[in-house]
Amino acid sequence: MLEDEPKYLEVFWENDCIVARHYNAEYNCCLERVDVEMEVEGTEIRLYETEYVPIYCYCLCPYNVFSDISPLVPGEYTVSVYKMGSFWESATVTVP
């Protein structure tokens, strides 16, 4: 991954769901997949990203992790992303 490639979270409302996009998430280069588990508590949505690596490499590579969240009632939601159990970033989005 190049140093000028930013790691960022984009959250928006589209097609009746909240769309969460975690760009350039660094995970092991020998990654098989990233599992995302979700917890909803009121207007707080927590996404827990966990890498699944059958054989570890000694390097990190950038991945884009996408999640769609629905159904939701109208209101303002905070979406928080946790990488391997640690808080990483959050953003708010309004559901019309």
C-alpha positions as CSV (number, residue, x, y, z in Angstrom):
1,M,0.0,0.0,0.0
2,L,1.3,3.4,-0.9
3,E,1.5,5.9,2.0
4,D,-0.6,8.4,0.1
5,E,-3.6,6.0,-0.1
6,P,-5.8,7.1,2.8
7,K,-7.7,4.8,5.1
8,Y,-11.2,6.1,5.5
9,L,-14.8,5.3,6.3
10,E,-17.6,6.4,4.1
11,V,-21.2,6.0,5.3
12,F,-24.3,7.1,3.4
13,W,-28.0,6.2,2.7
14,E,-28.8,4.5,-0.6
15,N,-31.4,2.0,-1.9
16,D,-33.2,1.7,1.5
17,C,-30.1,0.8,3.5
18,I,-27.1,2.4,5.2
19,V,-24.0,1.7,3.2
20,A,-20.7,1.5,5.1
21,R,-17.4,1.5,3.1
22,H,-14.1,1.0,4.9
23,Y,-11.4,1.8,2.3
24,N,-7.8,0.6,2.4
25,A,-8.3,-1.3,5.6
26,E,-4.9,-3.0,6.4
27,Y,-5.1,-6.7,7.0
28,N,-2.7,-9.6,6.5
29,C,-1.7,-10.1,2.9
30,C,-2.6,-13.8,3.0
31,L,-6.1,-13.0,4.1
32,E,-8.9,-15.4,3.0
33,R,-11.7,-13.1,4.1
34,V,-12.8,-10.3,6.4
35,D,-15.9,-11.2,8.5
36,V,-18.1,-8.3,9.7
37,E,-20.4,-8.8,12.6
38,M,-23.0,-6.1,13.5
39,E,-24.5,-5.0,16.8
40,V,-27.3,-2.4,17.0
41,E,-28.1,-0.6,20.2
42,G,-30.7,2.2,19.7
43,T,-29.1,4.5,17.1
44,E,-25.6,3.1,17.5
45,I,-24.5,0.5,14.9
46,R,-21.2,-1.3,15.6
47,L,-19.4,-3.2,12.9
48,Y,-16.7,-5.6,14.0
49,E,-14.2,-6.5,11.3
50,T,-12.2,-9.7,11.9
51,E,-9.7,-11.1,9.5
52,Y,-9.6,-14.8,8.7
53,V,-6.1,-15.9,7.8
54,P,-5.3,-19.6,7.4
55,I,-1.6,-19.0,6.9
56,Y,0.0,-15.8,8.1
57,C,2.3,-13.7,5.9
58,Y,4.6,-11.1,7.3
59,C,3.0,-8.1,5.5
60,L,-0.1,-6.0,5.5
61,C,-2.2,-5.2,2.4
62,P,-5.0,-2.8,1.7
63,Y,-8.6,-4.1,1.4
64,N,-12.0,-2.5,0.9
65,V,-14.6,-3.8,3.4
66,F,-18.2,-3.0,2.4
67,S,-21.4,-3.5,4.5
68,D,-25.0,-2.8,3.8
69,I,-27.3,-2.3,6.8
70,S,-31.1,-2.6,6.7
71,P,-34.0,-2.3,7.6
72,L,-33.9,0.8,9.8
73,V,-36.4,3.3,11.1
74,P,-35.9,7.0,10.2
75,G,-33.4,8.9,12.4
76,E,-29.8,9.7,12.8
77,Y,-27.4,6.8,13.3
78,T,-23.8,6.5,14.4
79,V,-21.9,3.7,12.6
80,S,-18.7,2.7,14.4
81,V,-16.1,0.3,12.9
82,Y,-13.9,-1.9,15.1
83,K,-10.9,-3.6,13.5
84,M,-9.8,-6.8,15.2
85,G,-11.6,-5.7,18.4
86,S,-10.3,-2.1,18.6
87,F,-12.3,1.0,17.8
88,W,-11.1,2.5,14.5
89,E,-13.5,5.2,13.2
90,S,-17.1,6.3,13.3
91,A,-19.5,8.4,11.2
92,T,-23.1,9.5,11.3
93,V,-25.8,9.1,8.7
94,T,-29.4,10.2,8.5
95,V,-32.1,7.7,7.5
96,P,-35.0,9.6,5.9
